[in-house]
Each structure stands twice: as C-alpha cells, then as structure tokens.
Amino acid sequence: MKPVIGVLALQGDVREHVAALEVAGARAVTVRRPTELAAIDGLVLPGGESTTIDKLLRIFELFDPLRAAIAAGLPVYGSCAGMILLADRVLGATHDQQTLGGLDVTVRRNAFGRQVDSFESSVEMAGVPGGPVPAAFIRAPWVEEAGPGVQVLARTRHRGASGPAVPAPDAGPAAGAGEDAGRIVAVRQGTLLATSFHPEITGDARVHELFVAIVKE
C-alpha cells in the first residue's frame, strides 16, 4: 500500500513536491488544516519564504499541532525554507520568527546569497544511489552546526561556474576552496530529512524516494 504523504500547502512550490512524491511511489495530498494531519503518514515542508510560512502556520492554527506531531515522530522532509522551519536554531531570523524545530541544527538563512545568486548544480548525497542528484539552490540556507544525533548527508566543496561540487559526507572542508567549502546542505535525524536545495524542480525524484522509504520504515 502506498504511504499517504502530505505537502504543506500554505505557500511555496507545492505542486512540484506533489508530483515528485507521486513518482516516488507515494499518494500525495495537500495539507492546510490541523485535522488533515491525522490522515497522513509523513509530511513535506516545501520551499518558499520561511517567515511567511511561519506566519501562515499560526494563522491557519497549524503551528502547535504540527510541532506536536513532529515531536511525536511524524516523518517530515523540509526543502530550503522547510529546512529552516525544522531547525532548532536559525541565524539571520527576523525578530518574531519561530520554527517548528526537531532537527538539532543551526541553519543560516539566505546563506548562499540573494535571489540573483541562485544557481543549479549536482550533489553526491548519502542514501541516494545512482550518482549525483540535480539540485537547485534558490536563496538557499546551509547548516552551520549539526548536533551529534544528526547525520550529514552532503557537504559543498566549492562553488565554481557550474555550482558547488559535493564530496563524500564525511569529508571536511577543502582547503582553499572558498567560504562555501564544506557547507552542510543535506541532513537526516531519525525520521526528519532536510535539504538546502530544491530537488523537486529538477525532474529527479530520488530524494523523494529516500523520504518515502523513511516513511515506510
């Protein structure tokens, strides 16, 4: 039986995640109400604008129920803004910004630059077989610090003309590679998965396949 995976549908690239989840073998549904949380096996927090999603979560009375569901073990995948929402700590947050938490990480908002600095690349990601994963970085965050229970799945080595090359997850920063060297761009902690980048807009569903497998576990 296909797992039922929701996509938070308050703001952001919802349709792209729905399509990728369907390709990855899940039944995807949109989530806008607290009552809909009880009907899903996992949830995707899409990219978008983290402060806007935070405010909408509170307006739609989803913030507290979703935070409680995450604490109770609901599998969640956050991409870009979704990574920020899952982080326990955020650098560069607005004074009133809140996160759902659950991931023992410190995330820096807009770490790779503004909208005009967006770029596409490919990353080697632990747990995702078949070679590099196409990745779109759009006003992307990165993880400054990860707690001991967090598995680092991908790090940047440098950003050149074609974007960052990503070495094995356990490799340290490459000497002389610039300020983007060794930046963490994908993590997992138990049933929580997060990426700095947007795999949902590249036509490659392997990251979503990883999340579907986490939900099935």
Secondary structure as GFF3:
##gff-version 3
##sequence-region A 1 217
A	DSSP	beta_strand	4	8	.	.	.	ID=ss1
A	DSSP	alpha_helix	14	23	.	.	.	ID=ss2
A	DSSP	beta_strand	27	31	.	.	.	ID=ss3
A	DSSP	three_ten_helix	34	39	.	.	.	ID=ss4
A	DSSP	beta_strand	42	45	.	.	.	ID=ss5
A	DSSP	alpha_helix	50	59	.	.	.	ID=ss6
A	DSSP	alpha_helix	63	71	.	.	.	ID=ss7
A	DSSP	beta_strand	76	79	.	.	.	ID=ss8
A	DSSP	alpha_helix	81	86	.	.	.	ID=ss9
A	DSSP	beta_strand	87	91	.	.	.	ID=ss10
A	DSSP	beta_strand	103	108	.	.	.	ID=ss11
A	DSSP	three_ten_helix	115	117	.	.	.	ID=ss12
A	DSSP	beta_strand	119	123	.	.	.	ID=ss13
A	DSSP	beta_strand	133	137	.	.	.	ID=ss14
A	DSSP	beta_strand	142	146	.	.	.	ID=ss15
A	DSSP	beta_strand	151	155	.	.	.	ID=ss16
A	DSSP	beta_strand	158	160	.	.	.	ID=ss17
A	DSSP	beta_strand	163	165	.	.	.	ID=ss18
A	DSSP	beta_strand	184	189	.	.	.	ID=ss19
A	DSSP	beta_strand	192	195	.	.	.	ID=ss20
A	DSSP	three_ten_helix	199	201	.	.	.	ID=ss21
A	DSSP	alpha_helix	206	216	.	.	.	ID=ss22
###
